[in-house]
Amino acid sequence: MSQMKNYELIKLDKLTPGEEVGLKNAREKLSDIPALADDIEARGLLNPLIVWKTKKDGEDVLVRIGGARREAAITLLIEQGRANGFGQGVPCNVIEAETLKDAMYGALADNIQRENLTSFEIAMECGRLKLMGDTQKVIAKALHKSETWVSRKLDAMEKAGPALKKAWRAGKLADDTVEDLAKTAKWVDAETDKDGKETEGYYDYEAQEASVEEALKARASGGRGGKSKARKVGKQKAGKQDRPGTKVLKAMVQIVDEAEEEVEVPEYVCGVFDALRFAQGSIPLGKLGPDWKAFVKAADEAAKEKAKIDAAAAKEWAEGGKKGKKGKKAAE
């Protein structure tokens, strides 16, 4: 179990990097450090570093387990003489726990509850825990979240390329848009080269980068509706259709209900079928009319073809042909 203590001011040279005690980095490089340093200088440190208090060789050790980018940015400020007091100490959230994993879970659960972390940072932490050997089920239980929630975070982090991660980290795209766009990464299988050596499989992000650019443009040009427009781009690229709201579904039910007495049975059945498909999000609103007409036309042609076959079979039976039984049934 972990126990959260109040924030403490700790000098950076007193901290031990988490990587030295087995903390995995979820394959994320420290990037945009100068920009983050400028932001911290202007607005202050909005979220403290996460520090695990443990013992090594009988002595207390303070291990930084969260906030590597913030630490790098503050180090840069100190080196450039822009410390603004950080040289005397940096706000740290100190956790006392028996193991590194307990400390990580304690910090992550606390930050999720306080909404101190962005969804990108949460996904990063989940990725670290997975790299340390924990299953989605274990992570979900410890964080009091569903396995589906954890799965979406891990899947997005695994498939997101540099462009998508940059937009995700900056909060420019909503979580569901990020998850949709992550699915556009194309997996390239491992191959064997001419020397007989097998290359590793990898994700190709070319299509994803173009989709991210399109979503960001939609977000920027949409004003208040920018998020919604970006979301539509994400769903389109992921092969999803927008699902209708309750009002739309009620209106469609009313239309089908009113049409029941005015159309032939095949058309009515088709209308109900289309409405259900639309409700499931499998076809867009604009295709309801064409699908309906195509179904009716196909049903009409099938009926005419069947009538021709039955007529031919009946004629053959009357003339005593080889298909007498089938013709007799058609004639009856």
N, C-alpha and C positions, 0 to 999 in steps of 0.2 A: 504493500500500500504506500501511497505517496502523501505527503503533507505539504500544502502550499504555505509559504511564509510571505510576509509583507515585502514590498520592494526594498532593495538595498542599493546603495551607491557603491560600486566596486570598480577599482581600476582595471583596465583591460590587461595589464601585464600580470594580474593575479589570476587570470582565467586560463584554463587548460582547454584547447580545442577538443570538441567532441570526437573528432576523427581518431584522436589518440587513444580513446577508450572503446573503440568499436562502432561508433556512430556512422551509419552509412548515409551517403548523400543523395540517393535516389537519382543519380545521373544528371543532376542539375548544376551547371556551372554558375559561378557568381558573375553576374552581368549588370550593366547599367549602374555601376557603383558611383561614378562621378555625379550622375543625375540624382541618385538617392542621397548623396552627401549634400548636394545643394538643397534638396527638399528638407532634410533634417536641420540644416543651418537656418532655413527660413521658418519652419514650423515647429521645430523641436522634435524630440524622439517620441513618436506617438505610441509605440509599443516597446516595452522593455525587452532586454535580452532574457532568454530562459537559461537558468543556471541550475545544475544538479550538484548538491552538496553531498559529498561522499568521503570516504577515507582511503588513503593509499599509504602503505607502510606505516600505519598508525597515525597518520597526520591528515587533517582536513584538506580536501581538495575541492576546488570549485570548477566544474566542467560546464563549458558553454554547449548546450544541446539545442538551442534555438536562437535564430537571429544572426546567422553567419553573414548575410549581406549587410545588415545594420552595423555589425561589428566592423566589417571591412570599410564601410562608409565613414564611421566615426574615426577609425584609424587614419583614413585619408584626411579628414578634417584636422586632426591633431598634427599630422605631418605638415600640413599646409598653413598651420598657425591660425586655424579657424575653429578652434576647439569649443569656444563658448562654454567653458567650464567642464567639458567632458574629460579633460586631463586630470581632474580631481576625482572623477568617478562617473560611472555610467549606470543608469537605473537598471536593475536586474531583478527578475522574478525568481527567487530562490526556492528550489524544491528539495525536500529531504525524502529520500526513498532508498530501499534496499538495493534495487538493481537499476540499470540504465533504462530498461524497458518500462519499469514502474514509473520512473521519472518522466519519460516521454509521454506515457499515457496520461499521467496526471496533468502535465502541462497542456497537452492537446485537448483533453476533456474540459479543463478550466477555460481555455481560450475559446473553445466552441461555444460554451455557455455564455461567456462574456461578450462574444462576437468580436474578439480582438484580432482574429485572424481572417484573412481573405480566403475565398474558396480555393485559390491557387495554393496558398500556404498550407491549408488543411490537406489538400491532395498530396502535396509534397511530403507532409508528415506521415500520411497513410502509406505512401510509397516507401518511406524509410522503414516503417514497421514491417512491411511485407518483405523487404530485402533482408530484414533481420530474422525472417523465418516464420512470422505469424500469418495465419490464414485470414481470409476475409471475415470468416465467422468470428474468430477471436477478436479481431479489430472492431467489428461491429458491436459485439457484446460489451467490450470495454468502453466504447464511446457512447453506448446507449443509442445506437443507430441501427437501421436495417442493413442486411447484407447487400441489398440492391443499391442503397445509398453509397456504401463503401465501394461496390463494384463499379459504379459510374465514375467515381472519383479516380480510382486506379486506372480504369480503361482510358479515360481522358488524358491522364498524365502520361501513360505509356505511348499513346498514339499522337499526342500533340507535338508538332514540329516547332522549330524556333519562332516562326512568325506568330503562330497561335499562342504559344506560351507567353510571348511578349505582350500580346493583347490581353490575355487572360490575367497575367500578373498586374497589368495596369488597370484592370477593371473596366476595360472598354467593351467587353462582350458579356452578356448574361451567362449564367452557368449552363442552362440548357442549350444555348447556342454553341458554347464551347464544346459540350459533349457531342452535339450533332456534327460540328465541323471536324472534330477529332476522328470521326468515322471515315472521313474522306482520305485519310492516309492509306496509301496502297502498299501492301506487304509484298516484298520481292523475295522469293524463295532462294535458299542457298544453292549455289551452283558449283560444279567441279571444273576448274580451269584446265588448260592444255597440259599442265604439269601434274595433274592428278590431285591437286590441292583443292579442298572444299572451302569456298568463300562463305562468310556468314550471311544469313538473311538480314534484311533491313527494310525500313519504311521509306517509301518514296513520297516526299512532301510537295512535289510540284503542283499537283491539283489542289492540295490543301492550302498552299500559300495563295493561289489565285482566289480561292473561295474566301479566305480570311480577308483579303484585300477588298473583295466585293461586299462582304458583310460590314466591314469598317466604313466603306463609302456609304452604304445604306444607312448605317447608324449616324454618320455625320450629316447626311443630307435630309434626314427625316424629321429634324426638329424634335418636338415632344414625342413623336411617333417613331423616332429612330430605333429604339430598342426592338419594337415590334417588327420593323422592316428588316433589321439584322436577323431577328429570330426566323423570319420567313425564308431568308437566304439560307440559314443553317438547315432548316427542315428540308428545303428543296435539294440542297447538296447531299443531304443524308438519305434522300429518297423517301421523305415523309410528306404527308399531306396535312394541312391544318384541319383539326377537328372542329366541328361546329359547336356553337354554344347552345344552351337550353332553348333560347328563344327561336333560333333557327330550326332546331329539331321539332319544336311544337308547331311551327308554321308548316313544315314539310308534312307532318302527320295530318294536319288539317287539310292540306291540298290533296293528299292521297285519299283521305276519307271522303272528301267531296267528289272526287273523280270516280269513286267506286261504281256509281250508278250510271255514269255517262260513257264508260269505255268498255271495250271487250275484255274478257278475263285475262288473256295473255298480257295485255297492256297494264292492267291493274297489278298483276303479279310482278311484272317487271318494275313498276313504280315502287312497290314495297321493297323489292330486292335492291334497287338503286338507293333508296332511302337508307336502308340498313348498311349498305356498303359505304355510303357517304358518312353515316354516323360513326363507322369504324375508322374513318380517315383513309380509306383505300382508294377513293376517287374524289377529285375536286368538284366543287359546285358547278363549274362550267361544263363538265362532261355529262351531267345528268340528262340533259335533253338529247344529245347525240347517242348516248348509250341506250336510252329508252327507244328511240326511233330504230336504231340498228337491231335491237332485240325484236321489236314488232315485225320488222321487215324479214328478219331471219325466220321467225316463227311462221309468218305467212308463207314464205317460200317453202319451208319444210312441210307445211300442211298441204300445199299444192302438189309437191313431189310425192307425198304419201298417197294422195288421192289418185295420181296417175298410176302409181304402182298397184294400188288396189284395183283400179279399173282394168289394168292389163291382166292382172291375175284372175279377176272375175271372168274376163273374156276368154282366157285360156281354159278355165274350168268348164265354161259353157261349150267350148269346142272340143272338150275331152282331152286337153293337153296333159303333159306330165306333172304339172303343178296343180293337179285337181284339188287336193285338200286345202291348199292355201287359197286358191281361187274360190272354192266353195265357201270358205269362211268370210272372204271379202264380199262375196255376193250376198251372203246372209246379213 
